Amino acid sequence: MRNLLVVGALVATTALSGVSVAAVKKVPYPEVKVKVEPIYKPDAAFATMRSAMAQAVAQKDSNALFTLIAPTFVWTLQGQLAGELNLGRDPLHNFKVVFGFRALDADVDGGVENGPFWATLAAITEDGTFYQSEDSGNLVCSPAAAEVTDDAIFEQARKKIEGGEEEVEWYFTLAEISIDKSPNDKAAPIASIGQVALPVLSVYPTSQGSGPRPATHFEVLLPSGKSGWVSASAVRPLVTDRLCYARSPSGDWRIAVYDQAD
């Protein structure tokens, strides 16, 4: 089983500058348009649950966090039940395995390298973008999601710019955004772009002696073959792990699904 703390795509919403960036050919490529899922605006009950989750994570209060797990919690892989999901165990056990509180098939907590994965949970709570899953009207997931509108064009773009063995990270824009020449640049934008997917070249700030830090900006490759910088808050990973929440019959919200991207 992989170390679930290293879910770079999921934590990239508050991205760590220590994430690996694959080699990208800086050449023109076909524009990859996306359809962004409608953003879900939290109701009062949802906001209350998220606040309680953020507080529990910030205080590393596992008992408080565990009260927020739905009795139907499942672990999925691209929407299908994950191979490591143990249907013979209770939902809380599976949640503990996902986030490093307990080893796979263990009966007691502990024994997980680098666990519990509080940093991953913190990244989840810091992301404030949600969408309502079309597959289930009762599920609200985070972070925001989008679909490529033309898979053939996306494949053409990938072949143009991907040159190494590592997969290139593609991020999509939540709305029309400006492209700057450098991070925190106060000059006029060098371009603007609509709802598209863009390959990431680098992040800012980079790691230094203190270790990885939250990235504030991404350098992206534009379809023209030129590069520019966007705010991390304006984009989200095209492929990523997601945490989903469901409303119970009593009207409150609980953590219901962890969907693993790969």
DRENDO-1510 file (C-alpha; in Angstrom, 1 decimal, always signed):
<recs>
REC; n; res; u; v; w
REC; 1; MET; +0.0; +0.0; +0.0 .
REC; 2; ARG; +1.3; +3.4; -0.9 .
REC; 3; ASN; +2.1; +6.0; +1.8 .
REC; 4; LEU; -1.1; +8.1; +1.6 .
REC; 5; LEU; +0.7; +11.1; +3.0 .
REC; 6; VAL; +2.3; +11.5; -0.4 .
REC; 7; VAL; -0.9; +12.4; -2.2 .
REC; 8; GLY; +0.7; +15.4; -3.9 .
REC; 9; ALA; -2.3; +16.0; -6.1 .
REC; 10; LEU; -4.6; +16.3; -3.1 .
REC; 11; VAL; -2.4; +18.5; -1.0 .
REC; 12; ALA; -1.5; +20.6; -4.0 .
REC; 13; THR; -4.5; +22.9; -3.2 .
REC; 14; THR; -2.1; +24.2; -0.6 .
REC; 15; ALA; +0.8; +22.8; -2.6 .
REC; 16; LEU; +4.1; +22.0; -1.1 .
REC; 17; SER; +7.0; +23.4; -3.0 .
REC; 18; GLY; +8.8; +20.1; -2.5 .
REC; 19; VAL; +6.6; +18.2; -4.9 .
REC; 20; SER; +8.3; +16.7; -8.0 .
REC; 21; VAL; +7.6; +18.5; -11.3 .
REC; 22; ALA; +8.0; +16.4; -14.4 .
REC; 23; ALA; +10.0; +17.6; -17.4 .
REC; 24; VAL; +7.9; +19.5; -19.9 .
REC; 25; LYS; +8.7; +20.5; -23.5 .
REC; 26; LYS; +8.2; +24.2; -23.9 .
REC; 27; VAL; +6.5; +24.1; -27.2 .
REC; 28; PRO; +3.0; +25.2; -28.5 .
REC; 29; TYR; +0.2; +22.7; -27.9 .
REC; 30; PRO; -3.5; +22.5; -28.5 .
REC; 31; GLU; -5.6; +24.4; -26.0 .
REC; 32; VAL; -7.2; +21.9; -23.5 .
REC; 33; LYS; -10.6; +23.3; -22.6 .
REC; 34; VAL; -12.4; +22.0; -19.5 .
REC; 35; LYS; -15.9; +22.0; -18.0 .
REC; 36; VAL; -15.7; +23.0; -14.3 .
REC; 37; GLU; -18.3; +21.3; -12.1 .
REC; 38; PRO; -20.6; +23.8; -10.5 .
REC; 39; ILE; -19.2; +25.0; -7.2 .
REC; 40; TYR; -21.2; +24.0; -4.2 .
REC; 41; LYS; -21.9; +26.7; -1.7 .
REC; 42; PRO; -22.0; +25.2; +1.8 .
REC; 43; ASP; -25.1; +25.4; +3.9 .
REC; 44; ALA; -25.0; +26.2; +7.6 .
REC; 45; ALA; -24.8; +22.5; +8.6 .
REC; 46; PHE; -22.0; +21.8; +6.2 .
REC; 47; ALA; -20.1; +24.8; +7.4 .
REC; 48; THR; -20.5; +23.6; +11.0 .
REC; 49; MET; -19.1; +20.2; +10.1 .
REC; 50; ARG; -16.1; +21.6; +8.2 .
REC; 51; SER; -15.4; +24.0; +11.1 .
REC; 52; ALA; -15.4; +21.1; +13.6 .
REC; 53; MET; -13.2; +19.1; +11.3 .
REC; 54; ALA; -10.7; +21.9; +10.9 .
REC; 55; GLN; -10.6; +22.4; +14.7 .
REC; 56; ALA; -10.0; +18.7; +15.3 .
REC; 57; VAL; -7.2; +18.5; +12.7 .
REC; 58; ALA; -5.5; +21.7; +14.0 .
REC; 59; GLN; -5.6; +20.3; +17.5 .
REC; 60; LYS; -4.7; +16.8; +16.3 .
REC; 61; ASP; -7.8; +15.6; +18.3 .
REC; 62; SER; -8.4; +12.2; +16.8 .
REC; 63; ASN; -11.4; +11.4; +18.9 .
REC; 64; ALA; -13.2; +14.6; +17.8 .
REC; 65; LEU; -12.3; +13.8; +14.2 .
REC; 66; PHE; -13.6; +10.3; +14.4 .
REC; 67; THR; -17.1; +11.5; +15.5 .
REC; 68; LEU; -17.4; +13.1; +12.0 .
REC; 69; ILE; -17.0; +9.8; +10.1 .
REC; 70; ALA; -20.2; +8.6; +8.4 .
REC; 71; PRO; -21.4; +5.0; +9.3 .
REC; 72; THR; -21.3; +4.4; +5.5 .
REC; 73; PHE; -17.7; +5.6; +4.9 .
REC; 74; VAL; -16.0; +3.9; +2.0 .
REC; 75; TRP; -12.6; +4.1; +0.4 .
REC; 76; THR; -12.8; +4.1; -3.4 .
REC; 77; LEU; -10.4; +4.2; -6.4 .
REC; 78; GLN; -11.7; +6.3; -9.3 .
REC; 79; GLY; -15.2; +5.8; -8.1 .
REC; 80; GLN; -14.9; +2.0; -7.5 .
REC; 81; LEU; -14.3; +0.3; -4.2 .
REC; 82; ALA; -10.6; +0.3; -3.5 .
REC; 83; GLY; -8.7; -3.0; -3.2 .
REC; 84; GLU; -7.5; -2.2; +0.3 .
REC; 85; LEU; -11.0; -1.4; +1.6 .
REC; 86; ASN; -11.9; -4.1; +4.2 .
REC; 87; LEU; -15.6; -4.6; +3.9 .
REC; 88; GLY; -15.5; -6.9; +6.9 .
REC; 89; ARG; -14.3; -4.1; +9.2 .
REC; 90; ASP; -16.3; -1.0; +10.4 .
REC; 91; PRO; -16.1; +2.3; +8.5 .
REC; 92; LEU; -13.9; +3.9; +11.1 .
REC; 93; HIS; -11.3; +1.2; +10.7 .
REC; 94; ASN; -11.0; +2.0; +7.0 .
REC; 95; PHE; -10.8; +5.7; +7.6 .
REC; 96; LYS; -8.0; +5.1; +10.1 .
REC; 97; VAL; -6.1; +3.0; +7.6 .
REC; 98; VAL; -6.5; +5.7; +4.8 .
REC; 99; PHE; -5.1; +8.4; +7.0 .
REC; 100; GLY; -2.4; +6.5; +8.8 .
REC; 101; PHE; -3.9; +6.1; +12.3 .
REC; 102; ARG; -3.8; +2.3; +11.9 .
REC; 103; ALA; -2.0; -0.2; +9.7 .
REC; 104; LEU; -3.8; -2.2; +7.1 .
REC; 105; ASP; -5.6; -5.2; +8.8 .
REC; 106; ALA; -4.4; -4.2; +12.3 .
REC; 107; ASP; -6.7; -4.3; +15.3 .
REC; 108; VAL; -5.1; -1.3; +17.2 .
REC; 109; ASP; -4.0; +2.1; +16.2 .
REC; 110; GLY; -0.3; +3.1; +15.6 .
REC; 111; GLY; +2.4; +1.3; +13.7 .
REC; 112; VAL; +2.2; +3.5; +10.5 .
REC; 113; GLU; +5.3; +5.2; +9.2 .
REC; 114; ASN; +4.8; +9.0; +9.5 .
REC; 115; GLY; +1.2; +8.4; +10.7 .
REC; 116; PRO; -1.3; +9.8; +11.4 .
REC; 117; PHE; -1.2; +11.9; +8.2 .
REC; 118; TRP; -2.2; +15.2; +9.9 .
REC; 119; ALA; -0.6; +17.2; +7.1 .
REC; 120; THR; -2.8; +15.7; +4.5 .
REC; 121; LEU; -5.9; +16.2; +6.6 .
REC; 122; ALA; -4.8; +19.8; +7.2 .
REC; 123; ALA; -4.5; +20.4; +3.4 .
REC; 124; ILE; -8.0; +19.0; +3.0 .
REC; 125; THR; -9.5; +21.3; +5.6 .
REC; 126; GLU; -7.7; +24.4; +4.1 .
REC; 127; ASP; -9.3; +23.9; +0.7 .
REC; 128; GLY; -12.6; +25.8; +0.4 .
REC; 129; THR; -13.8; +24.6; -3.0 .
REC; 130; PHE; -16.6; +22.0; -3.2 .
REC; 131; TYR; -18.8; +20.5; -5.9 .
REC; 132; GLN; -21.9; +18.2; -5.8 .
REC; 133; SER; -21.2; +14.8; -7.3 .
REC; 134; GLU; -23.4; +14.1; -10.3 .
REC; 135; ASP; -23.2; +10.4; -9.5 .
REC; 136; SER; -24.9; +10.9; -6.2 .
REC; 137; GLY; -26.9; +14.0; -5.3 .
REC; 138; ASN; -26.2; +13.5; -1.6 .
REC; 139; LEU; -22.4; +13.7; -2.0 .
REC; 140; VAL; -20.4; +17.0; -1.8 .
REC; 141; CYS; -16.7; +16.6; -2.6 .
REC; 142; SER; -13.5; +18.7; -2.4 .
REC; 143; PRO; -11.5; +20.0; -4.0 .
REC; 144; ALA; -13.3; +21.5; -7.1 .
REC; 145; ALA; -13.4; +19.3; -10.2 .
REC; 146; ALA; -13.4; +19.7; -13.9 .
REC; 147; GLU; -13.6; +17.4; -17.0 .
REC; 148; VAL; -11.7; +17.8; -20.3 .
REC; 149; THR; -14.2; +18.6; -23.0 .
REC; 150; ASP; -12.2; +16.8; -25.8 .
REC; 151; ASP; -10.1; +13.8; -24.8 .
REC; 152; ALA; -8.5; +13.6; -28.3 .
REC; 153; ILE; -7.2; +17.1; -28.1 .
REC; 154; PHE; -5.9; +16.5; -24.5 .
REC; 155; GLU; -4.0; +13.5; -25.8 .
REC; 156; GLN; -2.5; +15.5; -28.6 .
REC; 157; ALA; -1.4; +18.2; -26.1 .
REC; 158; ARG; +0.2; +15.6; -23.8 .
REC; 159; LYS; +2.1; +14.1; -26.7 .
REC; 160; LYS; +3.4; +17.5; -27.7 .
REC; 161; ILE; +4.8; +18.5; -24.3 .
REC; 162; GLU; +5.4; +15.4; -22.3 .
REC; 163; GLY; +8.9; +14.0; -22.7 .
REC; 164; GLY; +10.0; +12.1; -19.7 .
REC; 165; GLU; +8.8; +9.0; -17.8 .
REC; 166; GLU; +7.1; +11.0; -15.1 .
REC; 167; GLU; +3.5; +12.1; -15.8 .
REC; 168; VAL; +3.1; +15.9; -16.1 .
REC; 169; GLU; +0.8; +17.5; -13.6 .
REC; 170; TRP; -2.1; +19.4; -15.2 .
REC; 171; TYR; -4.1; +22.0; -13.4 .
REC; 172; PHE; -7.3; +23.6; -14.4 .
REC; 173; THR; -8.5; +27.2; -13.9 .
REC; 174; LEU; -11.6; +27.8; -11.8 .
REC; 175; ALA; -12.5; +30.8; -13.9 .
REC; 176; GLU; -10.9; +33.2; -16.4 .
REC; 177; ILE; -7.6; +34.3; -14.9 .
REC; 178; SER; -4.6; +36.5; -15.6 .
REC; 179; ILE; -1.2; +35.2; -16.3 .
REC; 180; ASP; +1.7; +37.1; -14.8 .
REC; 181; LYS; +5.4; +37.3; -15.8 .
REC; 182; SER; +6.6; +36.3; -12.3 .
REC; 183; PRO; +5.1; +35.5; -8.9 .
REC; 184; ASN; +3.6; +38.5; -7.2 .
REC; 185; ASP; +4.2; +40.6; -10.3 .
REC; 186; LYS; +2.5; +44.0; -10.1 .
REC; 187; ALA; +2.8; +44.8; -13.8 .
REC; 188; ALA; +0.1; +44.3; -16.3 .
REC; 189; PRO; -0.6; +40.6; -17.0 .
REC; 190; ILE; +1.1; +39.0; -20.0 .
REC; 191; ALA; -2.1; +37.1; -20.9 .
REC; 192; SER; -5.5; +36.0; -19.8 .
REC; 193; ILE; -7.0; +32.6; -20.2 .
REC; 194; GLY; -10.4; +31.0; -19.7 .
REC; 195; GLN; -11.4; +27.6; -18.2 .
REC; 196; VAL; -8.6; +25.3; -19.5 .
REC; 197; ALA; -6.1; +22.8; -18.2 .
REC; 198; LEU; -2.4; +23.8; -18.1 .
REC; 199; PRO; +0.8; +21.8; -17.4 .
REC; 200; VAL; +2.8; +22.9; -14.4 .
REC; 201; LEU; +6.5; +23.7; -14.9 .
REC; 202; SER; +7.5; +24.8; -11.4 .
REC; 203; VAL; +6.2; +26.2; -8.1 .
REC; 204; TYR; +6.9; +29.2; -5.9 .
REC; 205; PRO; +8.4; +29.4; -3.3 .
REC; 206; THR; +10.9; +26.6; -3.8 .
REC; 207; SER; +12.1; +24.4; -0.9 .
REC; 208; GLN; +14.9; +25.8; +1.2 .
REC; 209; GLY; +16.7; +24.7; +4.3 .
REC; 210; SER; +13.5; +24.8; +6.4 .
REC; 211; GLY; +12.0; +22.2; +4.1 .
REC; 212; PRO; +8.8; +22.3; +1.9 .
REC; 213; ARG; +6.6; +25.3; +2.2 .
REC; 214; PRO; +3.1; +26.0; +0.9 .
REC; 215; ALA; +3.3; +27.1; -2.7 .
REC; 216; THR; +1.6; +30.4; -3.5 .
REC; 217; HIS; +2.1; +30.4; -7.3 .
REC; 218; PHE; +2.5; +27.9; -10.1 .
REC; 219; GLU; +4.5; +28.4; -13.3 .
REC; 220; VAL; +2.4; +27.0; -16.1 .
REC; 221; LEU; +2.9; +26.4; -19.8 .
REC; 222; LEU; +0.5; +28.3; -22.1 .
REC; 223; PRO; -0.8; +26.8; -25.4 .
REC; 224; SER; +1.4; +29.4; -27.1 .
REC; 225; GLY; +4.5; +27.6; -25.7 .
REC; 226; LYS; +5.3; +30.5; -23.5 .
REC; 227; SER; +5.2; +30.3; -19.7 .
REC; 228; GLY; +3.7; +32.5; -17.0 .
REC; 229; TRP; +2.6; +32.4; -13.3 .
REC; 230; VAL; -0.8; +31.9; -11.7 .
REC; 231; SER; -1.9; +32.1; -8.1 .
REC; 232; ALA; -2.3; +28.7; -6.5 .
REC; 233; SER; -5.8; +29.8; -5.3 .
REC; 234; ALA; -6.9; +30.2; -8.9 .
REC; 235; VAL; -6.2; +26.6; -10.0 .
REC; 236; ARG; -6.8; +23.0; -8.9 .
REC; 237; PRO; -5.3; +19.7; -10.0 .
REC; 238; LEU; -7.1; +18.0; -12.9 .
REC; 239; VAL; -6.5; +14.6; -11.4 .
REC; 240; THR; -6.5; +14.3; -7.6 .
REC; 241; ASP; -7.7; +12.4; -4.5 .
REC; 242; ARG; -10.9; +13.8; -3.1 .
REC; 243; LEU; -12.8; +13.7; +0.2 .
REC; 244; CYS; -16.6; +13.6; +0.0 .
REC; 245; TYR; -19.2; +14.3; +2.5 .
REC; 246; ALA; -22.8; +13.1; +2.8 .
REC; 247; ARG; -25.9; +14.6; +4.6 .
REC; 248; SER; -27.4; +12.2; +7.2 .
REC; 249; PRO; -31.2; +11.7; +7.6 .
REC; 250; SER; -31.0; +14.0; +10.6 .
REC; 251; GLY; -29.6; +16.8; +8.4 .
REC; 252; ASP; -26.0; +16.9; +9.6 .
REC; 253; TRP; -23.0; +16.2; +7.4 .
REC; 254; ARG; -20.3; +13.4; +7.8 .
REC; 255; ILE; -17.2; +12.3; +6.0 .
REC; 256; ALA; -18.4; +9.6; +3.7 .
REC; 257; VAL; -16.0; +8.8; +0.9 .
REC; 258; TYR; -12.2; +9.0; +0.3 .
REC; 259; ASP; -11.8; +8.7; -3.5 .
REC; 260; GLN; -8.2; +7.8; -4.5 .
REC; 261; ALA; -7.1; +9.1; -8.0 .
REC; 262; ASP; -4.6; +6.3; -8.8 .
</recs>
